[in-house]
Amino acid sequence: MSRWKNIRLAAWLVTAGLLPGHQVRGADFSWQAGGPGLATACVTNARSFVIYTIVRVERSALRRELRLHSTHARNTVVGLATVSDQADALPRELGTPVAGINGDFFMMNGSAMGDPRGLQILRGELISVPTGAAAFWQDARGDLHAESVSSRLTVEWPGGGTRLAGLNEQLNTNAIVLFTPSMGLLHREKSGNRFGLGGRADGGRGNSRRGSNTNSPFGAIPQGGPIRPPGGREFILEPASGPWLPLRIGQTCQAKVRDHADGFTNVPPGLMLMMLGSNLLATLPPITNGTPVTIRVATAPDLTGIQHALGGGPLLVRAGRTHEVTARMSDEPHPRAALGWNDQHLYLVVADSLHSAIRFGIRLTDLADFMIDLGCREAINLDGGRSNTLMLNGRTINHPRQGEPREIANALIILRQGAATKAGQ
């Protein structure tokens, strides 16, 4: 007997109190075909009142007709959209979306609502630097990775030294942040700036509108909001020589200061913005128009050439064993999501409450145990709670607690490539 039960009988069995409680491996699950290279299963555990919904992807198919692709709402850092909307927005020449899962934790409110907590590489462009617990990516050989990644993005100019910089994110008083056109337009919402943790606060919808202040030479500046504390300054950068946008890991960009503004400017096409906090600005010699700026884009480990990467964490499973899964709210029961894999398969997993009217969930250690039961050698946690979304062949197949998929920041999509797509590579 198995502690996991096919979901067709789950509701009746839970009501009757008849669900068994023994161990099972992923090979024993009742898998249903989901298309070439894909299968799905849905099981429940009587002790936690949780539905686990899984999409299983053959690794061999990922080397042939299937491709992994990260997405972001509106293709900009600011913005929210459902997983299905993000999949539908992908250019058709990339392939047909066949599966998808919600991605990283993200800024749930404030001017930068939608900003991922950690790393995101989108079609080779770095749009968010790693600050989270770990990240997931696939390398050029098709190998899958989940590791801690550190940013080595630096800016340097005469008299300013070499300093680590953030990218497309809220600035702290002493910090430096670079902004690219991929930031998008700020929300005018002023409701705070904390990172969301999957259902602990409402995601909101906000409006991406310009503010009324027009002191900037490049258009309107949204006033207020949490993007920067008062007293800092923005410097508009233009290319001087060498590689430029889109920003890619491994590049060294030579720029020069074109102008400055005392407020966040919506980044014009083809330019970058360098934002300095007030405390740092007070210690530096003046930065004038024409000042040369060197931007080095790097990570540790080196992700040069990686086309798609997504933040997440913490790591759940390493080499087939439960990893150190200590994180905020790790011991509290919540709906959760994860990616896991072994040599044969990649698994997309969400765990939802069995009854939408009752709040149940699992701890991170429970999720790690389940991934090991599936046969995963490696696994990484994703955003969960109300963000939980698992899509297969254009349909949401999990059981969101609120009944409808939530608008979120980013996702991992699996695309099927047709003959025409492959020929164009």
N, C-alpha and C positions, 0 to 999 in steps of 0.2 A: 504493500500500500504506500501511498505518497502523501506528504503533507501539502502538496500542491494539487489543486483540483481544477479540471476543465471548467471554464466559467459558465458553460451552458447550464450546469446544475447548481451553480454557486449560490444564487439568491435563495432557492428553495432549501439547500442544504444548511446554509447559515441560519435560516429561520427555524429549521428543525433541530439545529444543534448537532448535525451528523457529519461534519467535515472531519476527515482523519488528520493525523498529525505526525507523519513520518517523513523521512528524508528521501530526496529524489535528485537526479542529475538532469541537466538540460536535455540530454539525449532521450530521456523518458517523457518529455513534454509532448502533448498532442499538437504537432505543428500542422498548420494549414498553409497551402500554397498561396503565395502573394504575387506571383509573376516570376519570370525567369530570374533565378538567383536570390529570390526573396521568400520568406516564410513568416508566419505570425502565430503567436500563441497568447492565450489569456487565461491566467490561473489566479486562484485566491488562496488565502491562508486564514483559517478560522480564528487563529489566535490574535490576529491583528486587524481583521475586518478590512482588508486591503485587496484591491484588484491590481495585479501586475499584468501589464500589457507589453508585449515584446515584438519587435520586428527583428528577424534574423537575416543577415546579409552574408552571402557567400564571399569570402575573401578572393576566391578565384574570379568571380564576376567583377569585383572591384578593379581587377587588373585587365579586364576585357571591356565589357560594355557599360559598366556602372562607374560613376564618378562621385566623389565627395565634393561638396561645394558649401562654403559658409555664406550666409546672407545677412543683411542688415536692413531694417525697415527704411524704405526710401533710398537705400544705398548711401545714407549719410549717418553720422554718429548720433545726431539728434533725430528722434522719431521712433514711433512704435507701430507695429502691425502684427497681425496674426501670422502663424507659421505658414498657413495656406496662402495668405496674401503675399508673403515674402517669396514663396515658391512660384506663384503665378507671375510675379514681377520679373523673374529671370528671363533673359533673352532666349527665345526659342532655339536659336542656333547652338546653345550650350547643351541641349538635350531636353528630355521630358522628365519633370519631377515625379518620382515614384514613391519616395518615403522622406520623412523629415521629423526632427525632434527639436524642441526648444533648446536654447543655448545657455549663455552665461548670465550671471546676476547682472543687474543694471541699475542705473539711476532712475528711481521711480517717480520723481517729481522735480520741480525746479526748472530753471532755464535750460539745463542740459539733459532733460529727461530723455532716456534712451541710451545714454553713454554706458558702454559695457564696463564692468568692473575690471576686467583683465584684458588679455591679448586678443586682438582680432586682426587677421590678415585676410583681405578680401580681394580675390583675383590678383594676388601678388602685391597689393598695396597695403602698407601698414596704416591702419586707421585708429588703432588703440594700442597703447603699450601695455605690457604685462605688469599687473600689480596684484593679481589674485594668487590663489594657492597653487594653481597648476594650469596647464593648457594642453589641448589636443590638436594633433596635426598628422598629416600623411606626407611622407617624403617622396622624392622622385622615383624611388624603387617600389613604392606601394606599401612600405612598412608603416605601421601605425605607432604613434608615440603619445604618451601622457607623462609630462614631466613639469617640474618647476622651471619657469623661464624668467630671467631677469632682463630688464631693459638696460641698454647701453647707449641710448639716444643722448647725444651731447651737443651743446652749442658752444662756440668759442669766438671771441672777438678781442681786438686789442684793448688791454686794460680790464677786461672782464674775466679773464681766465677761461678754463674749460669747466663746464657745469652740466650736470645731468638735467634733462628737461622732460616734462610730461608732454603728452600729445592729445589734443582735442578733448580737454577735460577741465574740470574746475581747478582754479589756481588757489594755492594756499599763500599766506602772506609772504613767505620767503622764497617762493618757488619761481621757476621759469616754465612756461608751457608754450609749445608751438601749436599753431592751428593751420590746417590745410583746408582747401575748399570742401573736402569730404566731411567737415564738421557739420555743414548744413546751417539752417537758420535757427536761432535760439527761440525757445518758448518764452512767452511773456509771463509765465506762471511764477509766483513768488512764494510757493508753499513749502520751501525747504530744499535740502540737497542730500539727503542720506541715501545710501545705496539700498535697493530693495533686496529682500531675502525671500522671494517666492511666496507672496501672499500675505506678508506681514503688514502691508499697507496698500492702499489703492493705487494702481498705476496711473490713473488719470488720463486725460487725452490732450489737454492743453492746446494752444494755437501757435503755430509757427509764424508769427508776424513780426515785422520790423517795428522798432520803437519809433518815437517821435523826434528824438534828438538828431540833428543833422550836422553836428560839428565835424564829423569825420569827413575827410576828402573822398572816402569811398562809400558813402551812403549812410543809412540810418544806423544808430547804435541802440540796442535795447537797454533801457534804463532799469536800474535795480536788478534783482535776481542774484543768484549765488555764484555766478561764473567767476567773479574776482572781488575780494574785499576792496574797499575804497583806498585810493592813494597810489595805485600802481600805474603802469603805462603800457601801451601797445605800440609795437614797431612793425611797420609793413615792410616785408622783405621781398625783393625781386631777384631773379637769377643773375649771377655774374658769369659763371662758366661751369662746365661739367654737367653731370646728371641733375635733373630737377624733378618736378612732379610727374607722375604720382610717386610718393615717398615709398622707397623699397629698402628692405634690410640689405646691408652690404654697401649702400651708397655713401659717398661723401659729396655733399652739395656745397658749392660756393655761392654765397648770396651777398647782397649789400642792402643797407637800410635805404628805403625809398621815402618814407614819411613816418609820422607817428600820430597817435590819437590817445585821448584820455578817456577811453571807454572801449568796450568790446566792439569791433567792427566785423560785420559779416564778411567772411574772407572772400575777396574777389577772385574770379577764375585766374589760374596761372600764377597766383602769388601766395605767400605765406604770411602769417602773423606771429610775432614773438611777444608774449605777454610776460611782464616782470612784476613781481609783487613789490609793495611799498618798502619793506625793510631792506630787500636786496637793492632796489633802485637807489636808496639813500646812501649806500656804501660804494657805489660805482662812479667812475668818471662819466661825464655826459656822453650819451650815444647820439651822434649826429647823422644827418643824411649822408649817404656814401660810405658809412662805416662798414667794413667787410665782416661778414659772419660766416663761419664754417660750421656746417651741420653734418654730424656723423651718425648714421643710422645702423645700430647693431643690437644684437641680443646675445645672451649666454644661456643655453648653447646657441651656436650660430644657426639662424634659420634663413640664411641667404638662399633665395630660390624657391622657398616654400610659397605655394600659391594660396593655400587656405589654412587658417588656424583659428581656434576658438578657445577662449578662456573658460575656466570652470574650477573644479576642485571642491574639497580636497581629493587626493588620490584615495581610492577605495581598496584596490587590489593590486599587488605587485608580485610577479612570479607565482601566481596562484594562491597567495596568502593575503589575509586581511591586512591592509596597511594601517598606518596611524590615522584614524579618521576623526581626530579631535578638531572641531570647528564650532563656530557660534551655532547654538541650538542643535548640536549634533545628537544630544541625548533626548531631545524632545520629539514626539511623534508628529511628523508632517508628511504630506504627499511629497514624493521625491522623484528624481530622474537621473539617469546615468547612461554612459557609454561603456561598453566592455568588449573584449575580444580575446580570441585565441588564434591558433594558426589557421583554423578553418573558417571562422565566422566573426563578424562584427555584430554586436547586439545593441539595439536601441531600446531602452527600458524606461517605463514610467510606472510608479506605484501610486494609485489613487484611493481615496476613501470608497468603501464598498457602497455606503449609503450617502447620498448627497446631503441629506438633512443632518447627518452626524459627522462630527469632525474626528476622523481617525487618521493615522499615518504610521510611519515607521521611523526608527532611529537610523542614523548613518551606518551603524554597525549591522543592522538588519539588512540594509541595502547591499552592503558589502557581502554578507553571507549569501544573499540571493544571487548576486553576480557570480560568486564561486559555484553555487549550485547549478548555474547555467553552463559552467565550464570555462568561465573567463580566466585568463592568465593575468590580464591587466584590466583595470576599470577606473573611471573618473566620474565624480559627481558633477551634476549640472544644476542649474536653477530648478526649483520645484514649486510646491504650493500651487497657487492659481496659475502659474506659468506652465504647468504640465501640459504638453501637447505632443501627441504621437500621430503622425499622418502616414497613410498608406494609400497609394493610388487615388489621390485627390480627396480622401475622406479622413476625418479625425476619428481614430479608432479607440482612443482611451476614454476615460470617464471623468472629465473635468468636474470639480466639485460644484462650480457655479453653473454647469450645464453647457456653457459656450466657451470656446477657446478664447484665451486672453490675448490682448495686444502686448507684444513683448519686443525686446530690442533686436535679438539676433537668433539664428537657428543654424542647424546643420541639415542640409538637403542632399538627398541621393538622386542623381540624374541618370536616366537611361539614354545612352547615345545610339541614334540610328545610323544607318549606313551613310547618309548624307553628312551627319555630324562628324563621323570618323574620317571621312574623306577630306573634310576641311581642316583637319588638325595639322 
